[in-house]
Amino acid sequence: MADDDSDAMPLPVPATGHNGGPPLEEHEVGATPRRLLWQQAHRRAWKTPPREVLLRRLARAEELGMSYREYTLEILERGRYL
């Protein structure tokens, strides 16, 4: 039997062309739940990786003349390892 989330408040559907990101205005309808979801996703994406992965990324970033954060952002945004 499927879980029933009938008590959960549905998020408003964003307008066409909206990326569903957190609102720039705090008073926008649905701002709090959406902001919470984006904050959770941000924390998961930037969670510290295992030591070996961190050192490998750091070494590669230094080879390319980038910071660790810039290199990791490239991986997260584009899924591309330079």
mmCIF file of the N, C-alpha and C atoms, coordinates in Angstrom:
data_MODEL
# 
_entry.id   MODEL 
# 
loop_
_atom_site.group_PDB 
_atom_site.id 
_atom_site.type_symbol 
_atom_site.label_atom_id 
_atom_site.label_alt_id 
_atom_site.label_comp_id 
_atom_site.label_asym_id 
_atom_site.label_entity_id 
_atom_site.label_seq_id 
_atom_site.pdbx_PDB_ins_code 
_atom_site.Cartn_x 
_atom_site.Cartn_y 
_atom_site.Cartn_z 
_atom_site.occupancy 
_atom_site.B_iso_or_equiv 
_atom_site.pdbx_formal_charge 
_atom_site.auth_seq_id 
_atom_site.auth_comp_id 
_atom_site.auth_asym_id 
_atom_site.auth_atom_id 
_atom_site.pdbx_PDB_model_num 
ATOM 1   N N  . MET A 1 1  ? 0.844  -1.171 0.000   1.00 0.00 ? 1  MET A N  1 
ATOM 2   C CA . MET A 1 1  ? 0.000  0.000  0.000   1.00 0.00 ? 1  MET A CA 1 
ATOM 3   C C  . MET A 1 1  ? 0.892  1.238  0.000   1.00 0.00 ? 1  MET A C  1 
ATOM 4   N N  . ALA A 1 2  ? 0.573  2.216  -0.790  1.00 0.00 ? 2  ALA A N  1 
ATOM 5   C CA . ALA A 1 2  ? 1.372  3.439  -0.923  1.00 0.00 ? 2  ALA A CA 1 
ATOM 6   C C  . ALA A 1 2  ? 1.156  4.355  0.270   1.00 0.00 ? 2  ALA A C  1 
ATOM 7   N N  . ASP A 1 3  ? 2.205  5.122  0.597   1.00 0.00 ? 3  ASP A N  1 
ATOM 8   C CA . ASP A 1 3  ? 2.089  6.117  1.664   1.00 0.00 ? 3  ASP A CA 1 
ATOM 9   C C  . ASP A 1 3  ? 1.140  7.221  1.210   1.00 0.00 ? 3  ASP A C  1 
ATOM 10  N N  . ASP A 1 4  ? 0.294  7.670  2.119   1.00 0.00 ? 4  ASP A N  1 
ATOM 11  C CA . ASP A 1 4  ? -0.656 8.727  1.796   1.00 0.00 ? 4  ASP A CA 1 
ATOM 12  C C  . ASP A 1 4  ? -0.182 10.014 2.448   1.00 0.00 ? 4  ASP A C  1 
ATOM 13  N N  . ASP A 1 5  ? 0.177  10.995 1.623   1.00 0.00 ? 5  ASP A N  1 
ATOM 14  C CA . ASP A 1 5  ? 0.626  12.296 2.118   1.00 0.00 ? 5  ASP A CA 1 
ATOM 15  C C  . ASP A 1 5  ? -0.490 13.323 1.988   1.00 0.00 ? 5  ASP A C  1 
ATOM 16  N N  . SER A 1 6  ? -1.691 12.942 2.348   1.00 0.00 ? 6  SER A N  1 
ATOM 17  C CA . SER A 1 6  ? -2.823 13.844 2.175   1.00 0.00 ? 6  SER A CA 1 
ATOM 18  C C  . SER A 1 6  ? -2.725 15.068 3.075   1.00 0.00 ? 6  SER A C  1 
ATOM 19  N N  . ASP A 1 7  ? -1.943 14.991 4.160   1.00 0.00 ? 7  ASP A N  1 
ATOM 20  C CA . ASP A 1 7  ? -1.799 16.125 5.057   1.00 0.00 ? 7  ASP A CA 1 
ATOM 21  C C  . ASP A 1 7  ? -0.731 17.104 4.588   1.00 0.00 ? 7  ASP A C  1 
ATOM 22  N N  . ALA A 1 8  ? 0.107  16.679 3.632   1.00 0.00 ? 8  ALA A N  1 
ATOM 23  C CA . ALA A 1 8  ? 1.188  17.542 3.152   1.00 0.00 ? 8  ALA A CA 1 
ATOM 24  C C  . ALA A 1 8  ? 0.636  18.681 2.315   1.00 0.00 ? 8  ALA A C  1 
ATOM 25  N N  . MET A 1 9  ? 1.210  19.864 2.523   1.00 0.00 ? 9  MET A N  1 
ATOM 26  C CA . MET A 1 9  ? 0.778  21.031 1.777   1.00 0.00 ? 9  MET A CA 1 
ATOM 27  C C  . MET A 1 9  ? 1.427  21.008 0.388   1.00 0.00 ? 9  MET A C  1 
ATOM 28  N N  . PRO A 1 10 ? 0.647  21.037 -0.688  1.00 0.00 ? 10 PRO A N  1 
ATOM 29  C CA . PRO A 1 10 ? 1.251  21.009 -2.022  1.00 0.00 ? 10 PRO A CA 1 
ATOM 30  C C  . PRO A 1 10 ? 1.958  22.323 -2.323  1.00 0.00 ? 10 PRO A C  1 
ATOM 31  N N  . LEU A 1 11 ? 3.090  22.214 -3.009  1.00 0.00 ? 11 LEU A N  1 
ATOM 32  C CA . LEU A 1 11 ? 3.831  23.413 -3.400  1.00 0.00 ? 11 LEU A CA 1 
ATOM 33  C C  . LEU A 1 11 ? 3.167  24.028 -4.623  1.00 0.00 ? 11 LEU A C  1 
ATOM 34  N N  . PRO A 1 12 ? 3.162  25.347 -4.732  1.00 0.00 ? 12 PRO A N  1 
ATOM 35  C CA . PRO A 1 12 ? 2.580  25.985 -5.908  1.00 0.00 ? 12 PRO A CA 1 
ATOM 36  C C  . PRO A 1 12 ? 3.407  25.655 -7.155  1.00 0.00 ? 12 PRO A C  1 
ATOM 37  N N  . VAL A 1 13 ? 2.741  25.536 -8.286  1.00 0.00 ? 13 VAL A N  1 
ATOM 38  C CA . VAL A 1 13 ? 3.413  25.246 -9.542  1.00 0.00 ? 13 VAL A CA 1 
ATOM 39  C C  . VAL A 1 13 ? 4.052  26.526 -10.060 1.00 0.00 ? 13 VAL A C  1 
ATOM 40  N N  . PRO A 1 14 ? 5.390  26.497 -10.330 1.00 0.00 ? 14 PRO A N  1 
ATOM 41  C CA . PRO A 1 14 ? 6.049  27.705 -10.819 1.00 0.00 ? 14 PRO A CA 1 
ATOM 42  C C  . PRO A 1 14 ? 5.589  28.063 -12.226 1.00 0.00 ? 14 PRO A C  1 
ATOM 43  N N  . ALA A 1 15 ? 5.682  29.331 -12.556 1.00 0.00 ? 15 ALA A N  1 
ATOM 44  C CA . ALA A 1 15 ? 5.306  29.812 -13.887 1.00 0.00 ? 15 ALA A CA 1 
ATOM 45  C C  . ALA A 1 15 ? 6.259  29.262 -14.935 1.00 0.00 ? 15 ALA A C  1 
ATOM 46  N N  . THR A 1 16 ? 5.842  29.251 -16.176 1.00 0.00 ? 16 THR A N  1 
ATOM 47  C CA . THR A 1 16 ? 6.674  28.794 -17.273 1.00 0.00 ? 16 THR A CA 1 
ATOM 48  C C  . THR A 1 16 ? 7.973  29.585 -17.305 1.00 0.00 ? 16 THR A C  1 
ATOM 49  N N  . GLY A 1 17 ? 9.090  28.884 -17.457 1.00 0.00 ? 17 GLY A N  1 
ATOM 50  C CA . GLY A 1 17 ? 10.388 29.525 -17.494 1.00 0.00 ? 17 GLY A CA 1 
ATOM 51  C C  . GLY A 1 17 ? 11.033 29.675 -16.128 1.00 0.00 ? 17 GLY A C  1 
ATOM 52  N N  . HIS A 1 18 ? 10.325 29.339 -15.066 1.00 0.00 ? 18 HIS A N  1 
ATOM 53  C CA . HIS A 1 18 ? 10.863 29.447 -13.710 1.00 0.00 ? 18 HIS A CA 1 
ATOM 54  C C  . HIS A 1 18 ? 11.631 28.170 -13.408 1.00 0.00 ? 18 HIS A C  1 
ATOM 55  N N  . ASN A 1 19 ? 12.810 28.280 -12.829 1.00 0.00 ? 19 ASN A N  1 
ATOM 56  C CA . ASN A 1 19 ? 13.608 27.094 -12.551 1.00 0.00 ? 19 ASN A CA 1 
ATOM 57  C C  . ASN A 1 19 ? 13.232 26.410 -11.241 1.00 0.00 ? 19 ASN A C  1 
ATOM 58  N N  . GLY A 1 20 ? 12.263 26.918 -10.526 1.00 0.00 ? 20 GLY A N  1 
ATOM 59  C CA . GLY A 1 20 ? 11.829 26.296 -9.280  1.00 0.00 ? 20 GLY A CA 1 
ATOM 60  C C  . GLY A 1 20 ? 12.758 26.583 -8.115  1.00 0.00 ? 20 GLY A C  1 
ATOM 61  N N  . GLY A 1 21 ? 13.698 27.499 -8.300  1.00 0.00 ? 21 GLY A N  1 
ATOM 62  C CA . GLY A 1 21 ? 14.638 27.839 -7.239  1.00 0.00 ? 21 GLY A CA 1 
ATOM 63  C C  . GLY A 1 21 ? 13.978 28.647 -6.144  1.00 0.00 ? 21 GLY A C  1 
ATOM 64  N N  . PRO A 1 22 ? 14.729 28.921 -5.090  1.00 0.00 ? 22 PRO A N  1 
ATOM 65  C CA . PRO A 1 22 ? 14.144 29.687 -3.992  1.00 0.00 ? 22 PRO A CA 1 
ATOM 66  C C  . PRO A 1 22 ? 13.768 31.089 -4.462  1.00 0.00 ? 22 PRO A C  1 
ATOM 67  N N  . PRO A 1 23 ? 12.721 31.635 -3.925  1.00 0.00 ? 23 PRO A N  1 
ATOM 68  C CA . PRO A 1 23 ? 12.276 32.963 -4.346  1.00 0.00 ? 23 PRO A CA 1 
ATOM 69  C C  . PRO A 1 23 ? 13.237 34.056 -3.897  1.00 0.00 ? 23 PRO A C  1 
ATOM 70  N N  . LEU A 1 24 ? 13.271 35.118 -4.658  1.00 0.00 ? 24 LEU A N  1 
ATOM 71  C CA . LEU A 1 24 ? 14.081 36.260 -4.277  1.00 0.00 ? 24 LEU A CA 1 
ATOM 72  C C  . LEU A 1 24 ? 13.346 37.115 -3.261  1.00 0.00 ? 24 LEU A C  1 
ATOM 73  N N  . GLU A 1 25 ? 12.059 37.052 -3.294  1.00 0.00 ? 25 GLU A N  1 
ATOM 74  C CA . GLU A 1 25 ? 11.227 37.812 -2.373  1.00 0.00 ? 25 GLU A CA 1 
ATOM 75  C C  . GLU A 1 25 ? 10.706 36.881 -1.286  1.00 0.00 ? 25 GLU A C  1 
ATOM 76  N N  . GLU A 1 26 ? 10.892 37.252 -0.034  1.00 0.00 ? 26 GLU A N  1 
ATOM 77  C CA . GLU A 1 26 ? 10.455 36.422 1.085   1.00 0.00 ? 26 GLU A CA 1 
ATOM 78  C C  . GLU A 1 26 ? 8.937  36.269 1.167   1.00 0.00 ? 26 GLU A C  1 
ATOM 79  N N  . HIS A 1 27 ? 8.188  37.235 0.678   1.00 0.00 ? 27 HIS A N  1 
ATOM 80  C CA . HIS A 1 27 ? 6.740  37.190 0.826   1.00 0.00 ? 27 HIS A CA 1 
ATOM 81  C C  . HIS A 1 27 ? 6.057  36.384 -0.277  1.00 0.00 ? 27 HIS A C  1 
ATOM 82  N N  . GLU A 1 28 ? 6.804  35.797 -1.202  1.00 0.00 ? 28 GLU A N  1 
ATOM 83  C CA . GLU A 1 28 ? 6.209  35.017 -2.283  1.00 0.00 ? 28 GLU A CA 1 
ATOM 84  C C  . GLU A 1 28 ? 5.497  33.792 -1.706  1.00 0.00 ? 28 GLU A C  1 
ATOM 85  N N  . VAL A 1 29 ? 4.339  33.461 -2.251  1.00 0.00 ? 29 VAL A N  1 
ATOM 86  C CA . VAL A 1 29 ? 3.562  32.306 -1.791  1.00 0.00 ? 29 VAL A CA 1 
ATOM 87  C C  . VAL A 1 29 ? 4.395  31.044 -1.986  1.00 0.00 ? 29 VAL A C  1 
ATOM 88  N N  . GLY A 1 30 ? 4.458  30.198 -0.968  1.00 0.00 ? 30 GLY A N  1 
ATOM 89  C CA . GLY A 1 30 ? 5.208  28.952 -1.043  1.00 0.00 ? 30 GLY A CA 1 
ATOM 90  C C  . GLY A 1 30 ? 6.698  29.112 -0.829  1.00 0.00 ? 30 GLY A C  1 
ATOM 91  N N  . ALA A 1 31 ? 7.121  30.283 -0.376  1.00 0.00 ? 31 ALA A N  1 
ATOM 92  C CA . ALA A 1 31 ? 8.554  30.557 -0.245  1.00 0.00 ? 31 ALA A CA 1 
ATOM 93  C C  . ALA A 1 31 ? 9.220  29.657 0.786   1.00 0.00 ? 31 ALA A C  1 
ATOM 94  N N  . THR A 1 32 ? 8.586  29.459 1.916   1.00 0.00 ? 32 THR A N  1 
ATOM 95  C CA . THR A 1 32 ? 9.219  28.710 2.989   1.00 0.00 ? 32 THR A CA 1 
ATOM 96  C C  . THR A 1 32 ? 9.476  27.247 2.627   1.00 0.00 ? 32 THR A C  1 
ATOM 97  N N  . PRO A 1 33 ? 8.497  26.491 2.144   1.00 0.00 ? 33 PRO A N  1 
ATOM 98  C CA . PRO A 1 33 ? 8.778  25.087 1.813   1.00 0.00 ? 33 PRO A CA 1 
ATOM 99  C C  . PRO A 1 33 ? 9.818  24.943 0.701   1.00 0.00 ? 33 PRO A C  1 
ATOM 100 N N  . ARG A 1 34 ? 9.726  25.776 -0.309  1.00 0.00 ? 34 ARG A N  1 
ATOM 101 C CA . ARG A 1 34 ? 10.667 25.688 -1.433  1.00 0.00 ? 34 ARG A CA 1 
ATOM 102 C C  . ARG A 1 34 ? 12.085 26.033 -0.976  1.00 0.00 ? 34 ARG A C  1 
ATOM 103 N N  . ARG A 1 35 ? 12.208 27.069 -0.162  1.00 0.00 ? 35 ARG A N  1 
ATOM 104 C CA . ARG A 1 35 ? 13.530 27.457 0.346   1.00 0.00 ? 35 ARG A CA 1 
ATOM 105 C C  . ARG A 1 35 ? 14.119 26.317 1.179   1.00 0.00 ? 35 ARG A C  1 
ATOM 106 N N  . LEU A 1 36 ? 13.314 25.689 1.995   1.00 0.00 ? 36 LEU A N  1 
ATOM 107 C CA . LEU A 1 36 ? 13.785 24.578 2.815   1.00 0.00 ? 36 LEU A CA 1 
ATOM 108 C C  . LEU A 1 36 ? 14.303 23.440 1.929   1.00 0.00 ? 36 LEU A C  1 
ATOM 109 N N  . LEU A 1 37 ? 13.576 23.106 0.879   1.00 0.00 ? 37 LEU A N  1 
ATOM 110 C CA . LEU A 1 37 ? 14.004 22.041 -0.021  1.00 0.00 ? 37 LEU A CA 1 
ATOM 111 C C  . LEU A 1 37 ? 15.320 22.385 -0.705  1.00 0.00 ? 37 LEU A C  1 
ATOM 112 N N  . TRP A 1 38 ? 15.481 23.630 -1.140  1.00 0.00 ? 38 TRP A N  1 
ATOM 113 C CA . TRP A 1 38 ? 16.719 24.041 -1.793  1.00 0.00 ? 38 TRP A CA 1 
ATOM 114 C C  . TRP A 1 38 ? 17.881 24.054 -0.799  1.00 0.00 ? 38 TRP A C  1 
ATOM 115 N N  . GLN A 1 39 ? 17.632 24.449 0.422   1.00 0.00 ? 39 GLN A N  1 
ATOM 116 C CA . GLN A 1 39 ? 18.694 24.445 1.424   1.00 0.00 ? 39 GLN A CA 1 
ATOM 117 C C  . GLN A 1 39 ? 19.153 23.014 1.714   1.00 0.00 ? 39 GLN A C  1 
ATOM 118 N N  . GLN A 1 40 ? 18.203 22.090 1.805   1.00 0.00 ? 40 GLN A N  1 
ATOM 119 C CA . GLN A 1 40 ? 18.556 20.689 2.029   1.00 0.00 ? 40 GLN A CA 1 
ATOM 120 C C  . GLN A 1 40 ? 19.354 20.136 0.854   1.00 0.00 ? 40 GLN A C  1 
ATOM 121 N N  . ALA A 1 41 ? 18.931 20.447 -0.359  1.00 0.00 ? 41 ALA A N  1 
ATOM 122 C CA . ALA A 1 41 ? 19.642 19.983 -1.549  1.00 0.00 ? 41 ALA A CA 1 
ATOM 123 C C  . ALA A 1 41 ? 21.052 20.570 -1.595  1.00 0.00 ? 41 ALA A C  1 
ATOM 124 N N  . HIS A 1 42 ? 21.197 21.833 -1.212  1.00 0.00 ? 42 HIS A N  1 
ATOM 125 C CA . HIS A 1 42 ? 22.510 22.482 -1.203  1.00 0.00 ? 42 HIS A CA 1 
ATOM 126 C C  . HIS A 1 42 ? 23.439 21.791 -0.209  1.00 0.00 ? 42 HIS A C  1 
ATOM 127 N N  . ARG A 1 43 ? 22.917 21.490 0.977   1.00 0.00 ? 43 ARG A N  1 
ATOM 128 C CA . ARG A 1 43 ? 23.739 20.808 1.982   1.00 0.00 ? 43 ARG A CA 1 
ATOM 129 C C  . ARG A 1 43 ? 24.169 19.426 1.498   1.00 0.00 ? 43 ARG A C  1 
ATOM 130 N N  . ARG A 1 44 ? 23.262 18.687 0.867   1.00 0.00 ? 44 ARG A N  1 
ATOM 131 C CA . ARG A 1 44 ? 23.614 17.360 0.354   1.00 0.00 ? 44 ARG A CA 1 
ATOM 132 C C  . ARG A 1 44 ? 24.658 17.456 -0.757  1.00 0.00 ? 44 ARG A C  1 
ATOM 133 N N  . ALA A 1 45 ? 24.515 18.430 -1.647  1.00 0.00 ? 45 ALA A N  1 
ATOM 134 C CA . ALA A 1 45 ? 25.443 18.569 -2.770  1.00 0.00 ? 45 ALA A CA 1 
ATOM 135 C C  . ALA A 1 45 ? 26.844 18.939 -2.295  1.00 0.00 ? 45 ALA A C  1 
ATOM 136 N N  . TRP A 1 46 ? 26.932 19.772 -1.271  1.00 0.00 ? 46 TRP A N  1 
ATOM 137 C CA . TRP A 1 46 ? 28.231 20.233 -0.800  1.00 0.00 ? 46 TRP A CA 1 
ATOM 138 C C  . TRP A 1 46 ? 28.743 19.451 0.404   1.00 0.00 ? 46 TRP A C  1 
ATOM 139 N N  . LYS A 1 47 ? 28.126 18.303 0.693   1.00 0.00 ? 47 LYS A N  1 
ATOM 140 C CA . LYS A 1 47 ? 28.585 17.456 1.785   1.00 0.00 ? 47 LYS A CA 1 
ATOM 141 C C  . LYS A 1 47 ? 30.029 17.043 1.500   1.00 0.00 ? 47 LYS A C  1 
ATOM 142 N N  . THR A 1 48 ? 30.859 17.030 2.516   1.00 0.00 ? 48 THR A N  1 
ATOM 143 C CA . THR A 1 48 ? 32.266 16.684 2.341   1.00 0.00 ? 48 THR A CA 1 
ATOM 144 C C  . THR A 1 48 ? 32.389 15.251 1.834   1.00 0.00 ? 48 THR A C  1 
ATOM 145 N N  . PRO A 1 49 ? 33.074 15.078 0.685   1.00 0.00 ? 49 PRO A N  1 
ATOM 146 C CA . PRO A 1 49 ? 33.230 13.739 0.129   1.00 0.00 ? 49 PRO A CA 1 
ATOM 147 C C  . PRO A 1 49 ? 34.278 12.941 0.911   1.00 0.00 ? 49 PRO A C  1 
ATOM 148 N N  . PRO A 1 50 ? 34.413 11.649 0.620   1.00 0.00 ? 50 PRO A N  1 
ATOM 149 C CA . PRO A 1 50 ? 35.467 10.871 1.274   1.00 0.00 ? 50 PRO A CA 1 
ATOM 150 C C  . PRO A 1 50 ? 36.848 11.490 1.008   1.00 0.00 ? 50 PRO A C  1 
ATOM 151 N N  . ARG A 1 51 ? 37.771 11.238 1.902   1.00 0.00 ? 51 ARG A N  1 
ATOM 152 C CA . ARG A 1 51 ? 39.100 11.850 1.858   1.00 0.00 ? 51 ARG A CA 1 
ATOM 153 C C  . ARG A 1 51 ? 39.786 11.656 0.505   1.00 0.00 ? 51 ARG A C  1 
ATOM 154 N N  . GLU A 1 52 ? 39.728 10.443 -0.044  1.00 0.00 ? 52 GLU A N  1 
ATOM 155 C CA . GLU A 1 52 ? 40.399 10.154 -1.311  1.00 0.00 ? 52 GLU A CA 1 
ATOM 156 C C  . GLU A 1 52 ? 39.835 11.014 -2.446  1.00 0.00 ? 52 GLU A C  1 
ATOM 157 N N  . VAL A 1 53 ? 38.526 11.159 -2.477  1.00 0.00 ? 53 VAL A N  1 
ATOM 158 C CA . VAL A 1 53 ? 37.876 11.960 -3.513  1.00 0.00 ? 53 VAL A CA 1 
ATOM 159 C C  . VAL A 1 53 ? 38.262 13.422 -3.352  1.00 0.00 ? 53 VAL A C  1 
ATOM 160 N N  . LEU A 1 54 ? 38.245 13.901 -2.126  1.00 0.00 ? 54 LEU A N  1 
ATOM 161 C CA . LEU A 1 54 ? 38.599 15.286 -1.856  1.00 0.00 ? 54 LEU A CA 1 
ATOM 162 C C  . LEU A 1 54 ? 40.027 15.581 -2.307  1.00 0.00 ? 54 LEU A C  1 
ATOM 163 N N  . LEU A 1 55 ? 40.955 14.703 -1.977  1.00 0.00 ? 55 LEU A N  1 
ATOM 164 C CA . LEU A 1 55 ? 42.351 14.923 -2.354  1.00 0.00 ? 55 LEU A CA 1 
ATOM 165 C C  . LEU A 1 55 ? 42.540 14.861 -3.870  1.00 0.00 ? 55 LEU A C  1 
ATOM 166 N N  . ARG A 1 56 ? 41.832 13.949 -4.530  1.00 0.00 ? 56 ARG A N  1 
ATOM 167 C CA . ARG A 1 56 ? 41.932 13.844 -5.988  1.00 0.00 ? 56 ARG A CA 1 
ATOM 168 C C  . ARG A 1 56 ? 41.390 15.109 -6.651  1.00 0.00 ? 56 ARG A C  1 
ATOM 169 N N  . ARG A 1 57 ? 40.249 15.598 -6.173  1.00 0.00 ? 57 ARG A N  1 
ATOM 170 C CA . ARG A 1 57 ? 39.671 16.828 -6.736  1.00 0.00 ? 57 ARG A CA 1 
ATOM 171 C C  . ARG A 1 57 ? 40.589 18.026 -6.479  1.00 0.00 ? 57 ARG A C  1 
ATOM 172 N N  . LEU A 1 58 ? 41.135 18.099 -5.290  1.00 0.00 ? 58 LEU A N  1 
ATOM 173 C CA . LEU A 1 58 ? 42.024 19.210 -4.943  1.00 0.00 ? 58 LEU A CA 1 
ATOM 174 C C  . LEU A 1 58 ? 43.257 19.220 -5.837  1.00 0.00 ? 58 LEU A C  1 
ATOM 175 N N  . ALA A 1 59 ? 43.848 18.046 -6.040  1.00 0.00 ? 59 ALA A N  1 
ATOM 176 C CA . ALA A 1 59 ? 45.037 17.957 -6.893  1.00 0.00 ? 59 ALA A CA 1 
ATOM 177 C C  . ALA A 1 59 ? 44.706 18.367 -8.327  1.00 0.00 ? 59 ALA A C  1 
ATOM 178 N N  . ARG A 1 60 ? 43.576 17.902 -8.843  1.00 0.00 ? 60 ARG A N  1 
ATOM 179 C CA . ARG A 1 60 ? 43.185 18.235 -10.218 1.00 0.00 ? 60 ARG A CA 1 
ATOM 180 C C  . ARG A 1 60 ? 42.878 19.734 -10.343 1.00 0.00 ? 60 ARG A C  1 
ATOM 181 N N  . ALA A 1 61 ? 42.215 20.289 -9.339  1.00 0.00 ? 61 ALA A N  1 
ATOM 182 C CA . ALA A 1 61 ? 41.901 21.722 -9.358  1.00 0.00 ? 61 ALA A CA 1 
ATOM 183 C C  . ALA A 1 61 ? 43.188 22.545 -9.383  1.00 0.00 ? 61 ALA A C  1 
ATOM 184 N N  . GLU A 1 62 ? 44.179 22.153 -8.601  1.00 0.00 ? 62 GLU A N  1 
ATOM 185 C CA . GLU A 1 62 ? 45.450 22.871 -8.579  1.00 0.00 ? 62 GLU A CA 1 
ATOM 186 C C  . GLU A 1 62 ? 46.154 22.777 -9.930  1.00 0.00 ? 62 GLU A C  1 
ATOM 187 N N  . GLU A 1 63 ? 46.074 21.597 -10.581 1.00 0.00 ? 63 GLU A N  1 
ATOM 188 C CA . GLU A 1 63 ? 46.672 21.431 -11.910 1.00 0.00 ? 63 GLU A CA 1 
ATOM 189 C C  . GLU A 1 63 ? 46.052 22.404 -12.916 1.00 0.00 ? 63 GLU A C  1 
ATOM 190 N N  . LEU A 1 64 ? 44.747 22.620 -12.777 1.00 0.00 ? 64 LEU A N  1 
ATOM 191 C CA . LEU A 1 64 ? 44.019 23.484 -13.699 1.00 0.00 ? 64 LEU A CA 1 
ATOM 192 C C  . LEU A 1 64 ? 44.053 24.958 -13.291 1.00 0.00 ? 64 LEU A C  1 
ATOM 193 N N  . GLY A 1 65 ? 44.641 25.255 -12.138 1.00 0.00 ? 65 GLY A N  1 
ATOM 194 C CA . GLY A 1 65 ? 44.698 26.639 -11.668 1.00 0.00 ? 65 GLY A CA 1 
ATOM 195 C C  . GLY A 1 65 ? 43.364 27.125 -11.119 1.00 0.00 ? 65 GLY A C  1 
ATOM 196 N N  . MET A 1 66 ? 42.587 26.208 -10.600 1.00 0.00 ? 66 MET A N  1 
ATOM 197 C CA . MET A 1 66 ? 41.266 26.534 -10.044 1.00 0.00 ? 66 MET A CA 1 
ATOM 198 C C  . MET A 1 66 ? 41.290 26.266 -8.549  1.00 0.00 ? 66 MET A C  1 
ATOM 199 N N  . SER A 1 67 ? 40.311 26.829 -7.852  1.00 0.00 ? 67 SER A N  1 
ATOM 200 C CA . SER A 1 67 ? 40.150 26.485 -6.441  1.00 0.00 ? 67 SER A CA 1 
ATOM 201 C C  . SER A 1 67 ? 39.348 25.184 -6.365  1.00 0.00 ? 67 SER A C  1 
ATOM 202 N N  . TYR A 1 68 ? 39.419 24.541 -5.202  1.00 0.00 ? 68 TYR A N  1 
ATOM 203 C CA . TYR A 1 68 ? 38.650 23.309 -4.998  1.00 0.00 ? 68 TYR A CA 1 
ATOM 204 C C  . TYR A 1 68 ? 37.166 23.578 -5.202  1.00 0.00 ? 68 TYR A C  1 
ATOM 205 N N  . ARG A 1 69 ? 36.705 24.699 -4.674  1.00 0.00 ? 69 ARG A N  1 
ATOM 206 C CA . ARG A 1 69 ? 35.279 25.033 -4.773  1.00 0.00 ? 69 ARG A CA 1 
ATOM 207 C C  . ARG A 1 69 ? 34.856 25.243 -6.233  1.00 0.00 ? 69 ARG A C  1 
ATOM 208 N N  . GLU A 1 70 ? 35.671 25.948 -7.015  1.00 0.00 ? 70 GLU A N  1 
ATOM 209 C CA . GLU A 1 70 ? 35.350 26.155 -8.434  1.00 0.00 ? 70 GLU A CA 1 
ATOM 210 C C  . GLU A 1 70 ? 35.296 24.826 -9.185  1.00 0.00 ? 70 GLU A C  1 
ATOM 211 N N  . TYR A 1 71 ? 36.266 23.953 -8.910  1.00 0.00 ? 71 TYR A N  1 
ATOM 212 C CA . TYR A 1 71 ? 36.308 22.654 -9.585  1.00 0.00 ? 71 TYR A CA 1 
ATOM 213 C C  . TYR A 1 71 ? 35.092 21.800 -9.206  1.00 0.00 ? 71 TYR A C  1 
ATOM 214 N N  . THR A 1 72 ? 34.779 21.756 -7.924  1.00 0.00 ? 72 THR A N  1 
ATOM 215 C CA . THR A 1 72 ? 33.625 20.976 -7.461  1.00 0.00 ? 72 THR A CA 1 
ATOM 216 C C  . THR A 1 72 ? 32.341 21.549 -8.030  1.00 0.00 ? 72 THR A C  1 
ATOM 217 N N  . LEU A 1 73 ? 32.228 22.858 -8.113  1.00 0.00 ? 73 LEU A N  1 
ATOM 218 C CA . LEU A 1 73 ? 31.043 23.489 -8.684  1.00 0.00 ? 73 LEU A CA 1 
ATOM 219 C C  . LEU A 1 73 ? 30.875 23.080 -10.148 1.00 0.00 ? 73 LEU A C  1 
ATOM 220 N N  . GLU A 1 74 ? 31.962 22.989 -10.877 1.00 0.00 ? 74 GLU A N  1 
ATOM 221 C CA . GLU A 1 74 ? 31.907 22.549 -12.274 1.00 0.00 ? 74 GLU A CA 1 
ATOM 222 C C  . GLU A 1 74 ? 31.344 21.124 -12.360 1.00 0.00 ? 74 GLU A C  1 
ATOM 223 N N  . ILE A 1 75 ? 31.768 20.267 -11.458 1.00 0.00 ? 75 ILE A N  1 
ATOM 224 C CA . ILE A 1 75 ? 31.267 18.889 -11.427 1.00 0.00 ? 75 ILE A CA 1 
ATOM 225 C C  . ILE A 1 75 ? 29.780 18.880 -11.091 1.00 0.00 ? 75 ILE A C  1 
ATOM 226 N N  . LEU A 1 76 ? 29.388 19.646 -10.084 1.00 0.00 ? 76 LEU A N  1 
ATOM 227 C CA . LEU A 1 76 ? 27.982 19.658 -9.661  1.00 0.00 ? 76 LEU A CA 1 
ATOM 228 C C  . LEU A 1 76 ? 27.067 20.274 -10.712 1.00 0.00 ? 76 LEU A C  1 
ATOM 229 N N  . GLU A 1 77 ? 27.513 21.342 -11.357 1.00 0.00 ? 77 GLU A N  1 
ATOM 230 C CA . GLU A 1 77 ? 26.666 22.030 -12.329 1.00 0.00 ? 77 GLU A CA 1 
ATOM 231 C C  . GLU A 1 77 ? 26.543 21.269 -13.627 1.00 0.00 ? 77 GLU A C  1 
ATOM 232 N N  . ARG A 1 78 ? 27.652 20.727 -14.116 1.00 0.00 ? 78 ARG A N  1 
ATOM 233 C CA . ARG A 1 78 ? 27.651 20.164 -15.462 1.00 0.00 ? 78 ARG A CA 1 
ATOM 234 C C  . ARG A 1 78 ? 27.873 18.661 -15.495 1.00 0.00 ? 78 ARG A C  1 
ATOM 235 N N  . GLY A 1 79 ? 28.242 18.075 -14.351 1.00 0.00 ? 79 GLY A N  1 
ATOM 236 C CA . GLY A 1 79 ? 28.524 16.647 -14.326 1.00 0.00 ? 79 GLY A CA 1 
ATOM 237 C C  . GLY A 1 79 ? 29.756 16.292 -15.130 1.00 0.00 ? 79 GLY A C  1 
ATOM 238 N N  . ARG A 1 80 ? 30.640 17.257 -15.278 1.00 0.00 ? 80 ARG A N  1 
ATOM 239 C CA . ARG A 1 80 ? 31.817 17.090 -16.131 1.00 0.00 ? 80 ARG A CA 1 
ATOM 240 C C  . ARG A 1 80 ? 33.072 17.162 -15.289 1.00 0.00 ? 80 ARG A C  1 
ATOM 241 N N  . TYR A 1 81 ? 33.913 16.152 -15.445 1.00 0.00 ? 81 TYR A N  1 
ATOM 242 C CA . TYR A 1 81 ? 35.210 16.141 -14.767 1.00 0.00 ? 81 TYR A CA 1 
ATOM 243 C C  . TYR A 1 81 ? 36.236 16.686 -15.741 1.00 0.00 ? 81 TYR A C  1 
ATOM 244 N N  . LEU A 1 82 ? 36.845 17.802 -15.401 1.00 0.00 ? 82 LEU A N  1 
ATOM 245 C CA . LEU A 1 82 ? 37.808 18.449 -16.297 1.00 0.00 ? 82 LEU A CA 1 
ATOM 246 C C  . LEU A 1 82 ? 39.128 17.726 -16.303 1.00 0.00 ? 82 LEU A C  1 
# 
